[in-house]
């Protein structure tokens, strides 16, 4: 058993403006498990609160994927995507 206390169920998680999952894990200083943070980020992506900005190569060389960079979406700013008509 570990000495780590369990986080209260349904706690509020405020995302920084721009972050990776490792940044978020370091910020929470191991008070919240990795899988909890990952699932919260996945839910925020699905709900449209976050978007994937790009990928980042870690500063320390390691095997595996590049880290995804997430950005919080501003609620007042609506992103509008328009398609140009195709002339055939």
HUKA-V254076 format. One record per residue. N is the residue number from 1. RES is the residue in one letter. PSI is psi in radians with two decimals (* if undefined). NEAR is the number of other ideal C-beta (glycine too) atoms within 10 Angstrom. Layout:
# HUKA-V254076
n=N res=RES psi=PSI near=NEAR
n=N res=RES psi=PSI near=NEAR
This chain:
# HUKA-V254076
n=1 res=X psi=2.52 near=3
n=2 res=X psi=2.84 near=4
n=3 res=X psi=-0.08 near=4
n=4 res=X psi=2.23 near=10
n=5 res=X psi=2.65 near=7
n=6 res=X psi=2.44 near=8
n=7 res=X psi=2.51 near=13
n=8 res=X psi=2.47 near=7
n=9 res=X psi=2.36 near=5
n=10 res=X psi=0.44 near=5
n=11 res=X psi=2.70 near=10
n=12 res=X psi=2.25 near=5
n=13 res=X psi=2.00 near=14
n=14 res=X psi=2.14 near=5
n=15 res=X psi=2.48 near=18
n=16 res=X psi=2.98 near=11
n=17 res=X psi=-0.71 near=8
n=18 res=X psi=2.34 near=11
n=19 res=X psi=2.88 near=21
n=20 res=X psi=2.94 near=18
n=21 res=X psi=-0.64 near=15
n=22 res=X psi=-0.68 near=13
n=23 res=X psi=-0.77 near=15
n=24 res=X psi=-0.68 near=19
n=25 res=X psi=-0.73 near=18
n=26 res=X psi=-0.65 near=11
n=27 res=X psi=-0.66 near=13
n=28 res=X psi=-0.05 near=15
n=29 res=X psi=0.85 near=7
n=30 res=X psi=0.43 near=9
n=31 res=X psi=-0.39 near=13
n=32 res=X psi=2.38 near=18
n=33 res=X psi=2.76 near=14
n=34 res=X psi=-0.77 near=13
n=35 res=X psi=-0.59 near=8
n=36 res=X psi=-0.79 near=15
n=37 res=X psi=-0.73 near=18
n=38 res=X psi=-0.77 near=13
n=39 res=X psi=-0.63 near=11
n=40 res=X psi=-0.69 near=17
n=41 res=X psi=-0.74 near=21
n=42 res=X psi=-0.72 near=11
n=43 res=X psi=-0.71 near=12
n=44 res=X psi=-0.62 near=17
n=45 res=X psi=-0.77 near=15
n=46 res=X psi=-0.66 near=9
n=47 res=X psi=-0.16 near=9
n=48 res=X psi=0.23 near=10
n=49 res=X psi=-0.47 near=15
n=50 res=X psi=2.76 near=19
n=51 res=X psi=2.73 near=13
n=52 res=X psi=2.09 near=11
n=53 res=X psi=-0.61 near=13
n=54 res=X psi=-2.85 near=10
n=55 res=X psi=2.66 near=11
n=56 res=X psi=2.30 near=13
n=57 res=X psi=2.28 near=8
n=58 res=X psi=2.60 near=12
n=59 res=X psi=-0.63 near=6
n=60 res=X psi=2.18 near=4
n=61 res=X psi=2.32 near=6
n=62 res=X psi=2.89 near=8
n=63 res=X psi=2.75 near=4
n=64 res=X psi=-3.00 near=6
n=65 res=X psi=2.84 near=8
n=66 res=X psi=2.65 near=11
n=67 res=X psi=2.35 near=16
n=68 res=X psi=2.44 near=15
n=69 res=X psi=2.17 near=16
n=70 res=X psi=2.60 near=24
n=71 res=X psi=2.42 near=15
n=72 res=X psi=2.41 near=15
n=73 res=X psi=2.32 near=17
n=74 res=X psi=2.21 near=9
n=75 res=X psi=-0.54 near=8
n=76 res=X psi=-0.49 near=5
n=77 res=X psi=2.02 near=7
n=78 res=X psi=2.22 near=7
n=79 res=X psi=2.12 near=8
n=80 res=X psi=2.17 near=5
n=81 res=X psi=2.16 near=4
n=82 res=X psi=2.56 near=4
n=83 res=X psi=2.38 near=5
n=84 res=X psi=2.49 near=5
n=85 res=X psi=2.47 near=5
n=86 res=X psi=2.17 near=5
n=87 res=X psi=2.11 near=4
n=88 res=X psi=* near=3
